[in-house]
Amino acid sequence: MPVSDHSAAVAWYERWIGRRPDAEPMEGVAEWLIAGNAGIQVAHAPEAAGKSAVVIVVEDIDDTVGSLAAQGVECGPIQDYDFIKLTEAADPAGNKVTFVWENPNYRPSPADD
């Protein structure tokens, strides 16, 4: 995620993820391993700041929003599309982080085919 204020962005991602970066391979770059081989990298790149997005699939959207709020990370309203629920947050640079819960019980009606 390209950012203009690296320190503010790292602090925001630390609140969201709940820990310091797993690696800081060079000045202006911080990395967190999220799950398996998926990660988030925050890099000082003012010319591209605020133009990126990432989607994170979560197990429980309500718990996610609640824990983010407790950590000082504000999300938008939960949008319910029946087959998924989602909410969005923006990092200090304006990059979008979308949290998505997929409804395991969703079955499209025959009219949806």
Disulfide bonds with the S-S distance in Angstrom:
none
